Amino acid sequence: MYKQTVLHYIQEYAQTQPDTLAVCELRKTVTYAEYWSNIRKTAHALRDMGICRGDHVMIRCTQNIDYLTVFTALQYMQVLVVPIEKSTSAERAVEIGQRVDAACLISDKPVDGIKCISQKEIITRMKDESEAELELPGEEDRSMLLFTTGTTGSSKGVVMHHRGDVGIAGNVIEGTAMKKGNVEIIPMPLNHSFGIRRYQSDMVNGGTVCLMDGMVFIGTLWKLIEKYGVTSMAISPASLGMIFHLSDDRIADYADQLDYIQIGSAPLAESDKEKLLRLLPHTRLYNFYGSSEAGCACILEFSGNGNKTGCIGRPTVNSVVRFSDDEGNVVTNGSPESPALLSWGGSIVMEGYYNDPELTAETIVDGYVRTKDLAYLDEDGDCILVGRADDVINYGGSKISPAEIEDLALGYEYIDDVAYTSIKDPITGELPVILVVQKDGYEEADFEGFLADRLESYKLPRKYIYVESIPKTFKGSVLRKEVRKLAEQNV
């Protein structure tokens, strides 16, 4: 039986395991007792600075203990927290503030056009405050407003409630078989769903969150692992790529220390997956599927399962899967020949999009979040993702998933990166093409043979286009529209 909010867990652990580290950085730590005390003191300071229950408050992510303390104190005060990226421009901050009816922005960088409160000042004042005695929020109360990255359209404000936060945390804990005493490195931005939800999972489990600001300073990663006895990591495919690029195989030195690594926010390249399996043979390796609207809906332990193309694993403990056709009619599980549109239900589902009841009604149907992902359940109960409905290529009546081709192509040793797309064709409508970033030693004829040995003939690219890089988001997801535009320009 879950508690109502993540705050309830932090409060409990402050009493039952007060000396356990809750959050740590390279040069700073807080135990659960210290963390809960600081949260309550910060709430007192925020109240004295004019912030009230029910306010909407933006906070600039600084990826450190102070940020999490203020973030959680705002939740304790029953304020709707709106985290924004640390590099958000002044113009964009004002735009978001107007959009979410923000009372103020917590930021050490002043922004004209919106009331600003310095995070450093809050923390300074907190140290001399007494602990606020407030009623904890309930499970149906709003917890935060997260902005999607906007890669599939304009950025949307996702409103979450505490019940959803705890349900998603349960999915992560159960899905990874997270142990008590877990110490997890989180380098992912704490203003985005992936990072903040991993933090919440560790708080619900009573573990330790080890903070790191990205992977640029790779030496910090190894110092943190050794200093705090790190047992797990929550990273993106792009972060994993940086680890390999900046330190080659060094992660193998911790093969007996790392219990698991969870990877999310974007698809993992097959070549990186194989390398990780080789370097960490005893570490459980997970790939999560989900969204800001319905987090951690499916999990795949790719260190223990067969390598099924497109497999995203099985629905997690607090999620429910449903399939529907293009008209919205519920269908049973779909099939390889007739994949259906995925929808997700359960406690993980968002409350809705902020101030957008029309889009909310289009997205949440009968309590299920509708996606544009085409998939089916196979005979083992695994969910097989074919691709996004608007990304799937229709070549002469045959459906082709770009992600399937890309994963396979990246297994060719002389390819650095690749993207599969289509261009307009007067005869077939769409013509499959592939964009290639070459390595030394690449030969087109050899690569053609590599693909021909592994793909049905209709899936083979009809043109090869050579580029310097593949357009991607900061999380490593392929920007499909940009890729198609690039292909059209280079034919």
N, C-alpha and C positions, 0 to 999 in steps of 0.2 A: 504494500500500500504506500503510495507516494505521499509526501508532504505537499502542502499547497504551493510553496514557492521555493526558489533556490535560497532565499534569505532564511527560511526556516531551517535549512540544513546548516548554513554557516553559523546561525545562532546555536544550534544543538552541538556542533563540533567545538565551538568555543567553550562549551561546558564539559563535554565528554573527552576531548583530546586537545586541550588548550595549548599544549606545547608543540603540536604538529605544525610544520610549515604549511601555510595556506598558499602564499604566493612568494616567488623569489625572482630577483634579477641577479646580474653578475655581482653587484656590490650592495644589495639591499634585500632584506627578507622581512616577512611578517608571519607570525604564528596565527592560528585561528583565534586565539584569545585577543591578540593585538589587533588583528584585522577587524573583528566584530566591534571592538571598542572604538577603533578609528572610524569605522562606518557610522557609528552612533554619534561620535563627536563631530564628524563632518556634517551630519544631518543638522546638528545644532547650529553649526557655523553657517550653513546654507540658509537655514530659517532666519537667522539674525541678519543675513544679507538680502532678505526680501523674497526668497523663493518659497512658494506655498504649495500645499497639496493640490493636485489637479493641474498645476502649471505644465506647460510643454517646454522642455529645456534642451537645447542643443549642447553637445560637448565635443570638442575637438580631440580626436584620439591621439594620445601621446605614447601609447604602447608601454605603459609602466604601472607600477603599483599605485601611484597617486591617481592615475586615471581610473583604475578599477575601483579604488576607494570612493571617489566622487560619484562614479557611475552607479555603484551599488547603494550609496547613501541616498541618491536621488530616488532610486526604486523604493528604499525604505520609507521615504517621505511620500510615496504614492504620487510621484511626478512621472509624467511620460517622458522617458529619456530618448533623445534623438542623437545618436552618435554620428559624427561626420569624419571623413578622412583628414589626416593631419595636414595634408597639402592642399586642402580645399581653398580656392581663391576667395577673396573678400566678396566679389560679385556673386559667386555661387553660394556662399554662406548666407548672404542677405536674401537671395532667391529662395533658398531652403527655409530660412526663418519665416518668410512671408507665407510660404506654402503650408507650413505646419503650425502656424500661429504661435511661434516661439516667444516666450516671455524674455528669454535672454540666451546668450551664447557663452559657455564656459570655455575660455581660450586665453592663453598667454599672449596671443597676437590680437591686439585691438582691431575691430572692424567697424568702419563708419557705417551708420545706418541701422545698427542693432546694438542693444544694450549688451555689454561684455563684462564678465566677471573673470578675474585671473585665477587659474587653477592653483598657481603657486601661492597666491594670497589665501585661498581657501584652506590649503594644507597648513600654512603658517598659523592661521587663526584656529584651526582644528586642535592644534597641540595644547592650547590653553582653555579649551571648552570642556564642559561636562558632557556626559553621555545623554543624548536625547532618549526619552522614553516614549516611543510611538507604537501604535498598533500596526502589526505586520499586515501587508496587503493580502487579499484573498486570491484564490486560484483564477477567478474570472476577471480580476482587475488587469488593466493594461500594464505591460512591463516595459516595452520599448517599441520604437518605430525605426525599422531598418530600411534603408534605401537600397533597392536592387541596383546592379551595376549598369543596367540599361543597354546591354549588348543585344537584346532582342526587341528593342523599342525604347521609348522614353523611360527614364528612371522612375520607379514606382515606390511609394511609401508603404511598407508592409507593417501593419500593426499586430503585435504579438501580445498574448496574455500569459500570465504566469503558469497556467496549466500547460500551455504549449511548450514553454521553456523546460518545465520539468519532464514532460513526456518525451521531448527530443533528447534531453540528457539521459533518460532511461534507455532510449534507443542506442545511444553511443556506449553506455556502460554495458548493457547486455550484448550488444553487437560485437564489441571488442573483447568481451570477457575480462573487463577491467578489474584488476585486483585491488584490494585494500593496500594502501601504502604506495599507490602509483604516483610517479613523479613524471610529469609530461611537459615537454618543451612545446611551446606554441609561438612560432614566429609570424603567424598570420595576423593581419590587421584586426584589431579588436572592435572595429566599427562595422565589420562585415559579419555575416551570419556564421561562416565557418569558424572563425577565430573565437567569437564571443560564446558560441554554443559549446565549444570544446572546454573553455574556461568553466562554463556552468556545469558541464558534466563532471569535471574533477571536483567542483565544490559539492555537488550532490553526493559524490562517492567519498568525500573526505580526504581526497588526495592533495597533491601539491602541483600548482601551476608554475612553470618556469618560463618567464617571459624573455623574448628576444625580438628585436626590431628588424625583421627580414633576415636575408641570408647574405647580405653584401659583405659583412665582416665575418667570414666563415670561421676564423679562429675562436670567436666567441662561442660558437656552437660546441666545440670540443671542450672548452673550459667549463661551460655549464654542465655538460654531460658528466665530466669528471668531478666537479666540485659538489654537485647535488645528487649524484648517483641516479641520473635520469634513467627511467625504465621505458619511456614511450615518447613518441613524437606525433604531432598533428601538423601535416605539411601539405602543400599543393604540389602538383606535378612540376610546376615551374621551380619551386623551391628544391625539389629533388634534383632537377636538372642542374641547378646551381651548385648543389653539394658535389655532384659528380664532376662538374666542370672545374670547380675551384680546388677540389681536394682528391680527385680521382677515386681511389678505392678505400680511403681512410675509414669510412663508416664501418668497414668490416672489422676494425679493431674492437668494436663494441658489440660484436655478434652475440656474445654470451650475456650481455648486460641488458640489451633492448628486448623487452617482452613483446611489444608490438609497435607498428607504425600504421597510422591511419592517414589515408590520402584522399582528398576531396577537392571540390570546387571546379574541377575540370577532368576530362578523360586522361588516363595515364597511358603514355606511349608504350607499345609492346616491348620495344628495346630496353626502356628504362625498367619495366616490370621484370624482364628476364635478368637484367643486371642485379637488381635488388634481391631477387630470389637466389642468385648465385652468391652474393656477398653476405647475406643474412639467412643462412639455411635453417636456423632454429627460431627465428623471429616471426611472429604472426603478422601478416601483411594484409591490410584491409583497404578496400576502395568503397567509399560511400556515394550513394546517389540521393540527391534531394534538392531542395530549393529554399530560398528565403521564405516562401509561402508554406512549405511543408518540409521541414528539415529532417535529414537522415532517414529517409523513407525506406531505403533498401541498402543492404550491405553485402559485399562480396569478400570472402577471405580467399584472396588469390594465391596465397601460399599453401592452401589446403585443397583447393578444388581443381578440377580439370580446366583446361583453357578453352572455354567455349567463346566463340566470337560474339561480341555484343552483350555478354552476360554481365548484369549488374547485381547479381546475387538474389537474395530472398527478402521479402518485406520484413522490416524490423518489428520489435515487440509491440510498439504503440502505434503502428501504422497499418492501414488497410488498403489493399490494392483493388482497383476496379477498372474495367475496360469498356470503351464505348466506340461506336462507329462515328462517321463524320456528322451524322444527324443528332448525335447525343444519346442514341439508344444503347442501353447496357448490353454487352455481349459477354460470352463466357471465355475468358482467358486469351482469346485471339489464337493465331496460328502462324507458322512461318510463311504460309501462302497469303494469309489475310491478317497481318498485324493490326492491332487496334490502338486507339488513343488511351494513354495512361491517365488515371486519376488516383489521387491519394486522399484517404480519410483517416479518422482517428483523432486523438488528442493533440497531435502535432500540427494541425491545421491552423493557420493564422485567423485572426478575427476578421481581417479584411484590408482593403487598400484605404489609406487615409483620405477622407473627404471625396471618395469616388465610389458611391454606391452602385453605379451602373457597371463599372468594370468588376467590382466585387461580385455582383450578381452573375456576370458572365463567367467568372473564374471559379467561384464556389457554387456547385450545384448539388443539392441534397447533402451538404456537408462534406463534399469531396472537392479537392482542388484539381481542376482540369489542366492538363498539360498538352503540349503539341508533340509529345514524344510518342512514336509508334513502337509498340512492343508486343510481346506475348509471353505466356507462361509455358515452359516446356514440361515434359513428362516428369522431370525431377522436382518441379516446383520452383525452378529458377526463372527469374525474369530476364528475358532477352530483348535488348534494346536494338531496334532496327535503325532509328535515327529520328530527327525531328521531321514532322510532316512537311514542313516547308523547306527542309534541306535535302530530303530524299530525291534522287534524280530519276526521272522517268525516261528511260532510253528505249524507244520503240515498244513501249508497253511493259517493259521490265523495270522493276524498282531496284535501285542501287543505293546502299548506305555509304556515304563518303567516309565515315569513321572506320568502317570495316576495311576499306581499301587502304586507308592511311596507316592503320595499325599494322597491316601486313607489310606494306611498302617500307615502313621504318625498320623492318627486320633485315633489309638489304644494307650491307656494311658500308657502302660508299654513298649513303644518303644521310645528310645532316638533318633535313626536315622536309616535309612534304604536305601538300594539300590537294585533295581530289574535288573537282567541281565540274561544272558543265558550261558550255557556251551555246548560244542559239544556233540552230541548224534548220535550214528550210525543209529538209526531208524528214528527219526524225524528231524535230522539235527541240531536243536537247542532245548535245554531243559530249560524252565524257572526256575530260582532259585532266592532266595532272601537273601541278606546279612542283618543281623540284629544286631544292637547295643542295648542290653537289658537294661531295668531299673529293679530295685528291684520289685518283684511281677510278673515278666513275666512268663507265662506258654505257651509252644508251642501249646498245644492242644487248648487253649483258643484263641490264635492268629489265628490259622488255622480256627477256627469257625467264628471269626470276619471277615476274608477275604471271607470265603465261603458264608456268608450271603450277601455279597456286590458285588461279582464278578462273571462273567460267568465262568464256570468250566475250559475252556481252558486257562484262564488268571491266574489261581491259580498256585503258585510256586510248583514245584515238589520236591524241596529240600530247607531246611532252613540251612543257614550257619551263624555262630555266630562269630563276629569280634569285635575288640576294637574300631574301628573308620572307617568311610567311606572316601575314598580318594576324596578330593575336591580341587578346586582352592581357591585362597585367597578370591574370590568373593562369594564362596559358591556353585559353580556349581559342579555337580558330574563329576569326571574324569572317563568316561565310559570305556575306555580301561584299566585303572588301576583296576577298579572294576571287569571287566571280568577276568583279570589276577588273581586277588585275589580269585575269585570264583573257577577258575580252580585249583589253588594251594591248596584249602581247601576242595575239594570234597572228 
